[in-house]
Amino acid sequence: MSYCINPDCSQPQNKPTDEICRNCGSKLLLKERYRAIKVLGQGGFGRTYLAIDQDRLNASCVIKQFLPQVQGTGALEKATELFYQEAIRLNDLGVHPQIPDLLAFFTQDKRQYLVQEFVPGMNLQKLLERYGKFTEAEIWAILRDILPILEFVHERQVIHRDIKPENIIRRQGDNKLFLIDFGVAKLLTDPQRVITGTSIGTSGYVPIEQMSEGKAYPASDIYSLGVTCFHLLTGVSPYSLFIKRGYSWLQTWQDYVPPEVSPRLNDTGKTGRPLYYGNGSPAGGRASGGKEHWHSHRNKGRQRICGDNSAGNHHNGTETETRGRGGGRQCGRLSARGNH
């Protein structure tokens, strides 16, 4: 099927070989190569479509159409800036195997479009809704997968600023995690290595300095990753807690953690013990007195998220077959249910 991307078209379904919409007369091909197949989602900035690239043997891709649902000139300008910024950040980051590649960014018929690599799978929020709370082993697997991605991003002076379960996709087949939606990411430029600007991100997942002052550090992403893990482990929405209690819920977050969770994972959040990138450096640096301190030395004697997990389920060198969140049977230590 060919799907018309004219937002005003009342009958967008067309035949696979059509080049012009039978209903509204709009072109069905973007840049004479990208053909939308179906709608994947819709948000405040626009719609996302599953598409094919006819210049790449009909390879699957994702089209993001800028269609902001905002009021006022200022809000529209901000939304336009954020959409353009996503393309800039993805281009600046370059290629990473767990960040969808930017394939194109262009304007057609006075609308902006961004084309990205398609990652088949489900985001962690949908997996939580379908399968229930994540196990501790799965939380450690998430940390092992996402921290190296954040290391890559932060080394290029970019802060994501909106890490949450919806923005992490588990790919079908190998269960690798992908970090998506860099629409609110921003470049670190000032000497203090802190971003000051408009408050942005998702309530409940962002630290107080980002919410109240618009400041974001690399450590802000680490905070958001920690809150994301809390949500997946407990099934309790940080957004709901934030709406009811503001940031005071952080004083009693341990009350929501299942009793079977190991001291190692519990203490990582309770005592503020830092997590570490794969190279041994503290993940996100440290925030002290509102200033960010980066550490480039190797901390070989410090605890890192890179090998065994706290549940004591050590990988024995043989493949383990399980059935779980990834759908179907999975093999290997990063299986959907997390046998390690």
HELIX and SHEET records of a PDB file:
HELIX    1   1 GLN A   54  ARG A   56  5                                   3    
HELIX    2   2 THR A   73  LEU A   93  1                                  21    
HELIX    3   3 LEU A  124  TYR A  131  1                                   8    
HELIX    4   4 GLU A  136  GLU A  155  1                                  20    
HELIX    5   5 PRO A  165  ASN A  167  5                                   3    
HELIX    6   6 ILE A  208  GLU A  213  1                                   6    
HELIX    7   7 PRO A  218  THR A  234  1                                  17    
HELIX    8   8 PRO A  238  ARG A  245  1                                   8    
HELIX    9   9 GLY A  246  TYR A  256  5                                  11    
HELIX   10  10 PRO A  263  LYS A  270  1                                   8    
SHEET    1   A 2 SER A   2  TYR A   3  0                                        
SHEET    2   A 2 GLN A  13  ASN A  14 -1                                        
SHEET    1   B 6 LEU A  29  LEU A  30  0                                        
SHEET    2   B 6 TYR A  34  GLN A  42 -1                                        
SHEET    3   B 6 GLY A  46  ASP A  53 -1                                        
SHEET    4   B 6 ALA A  59  PHE A  66 -1                                        
SHEET    5   B 6 ARG A 111  GLU A 117 -1                                        
SHEET    6   B 6 LEU A 102  GLN A 108 -1                                        
SHEET    1   C 3 GLY A 121  ASN A 123  0                                        
SHEET    2   C 3 ILE A 168  ARG A 171 -1                                        
SHEET    3   C 3 LEU A 177  LEU A 179 -1                                        
SHEET    1   D 2 VAL A 158  ILE A 159  0                                        
SHEET    2   D 2 LYS A 186  LEU A 187 -1                                        
SHEET    1   E 2 ILE A 195  THR A 196  0                                        
SHEET    2   E 2 LYS A 215  ALA A 216 -1                                        
SHEET    1   F 2 ARG A 286  SER A 288  0                                        
SHEET    2   F 2 LYS A 291  HIS A 293 -1                                        
SHEET    1   G 2 GLU A 321  ARG A 323  0                                        
SHEET    2   G 2 ARG A 329  CYS A 331 -1                                        
END                                                                             
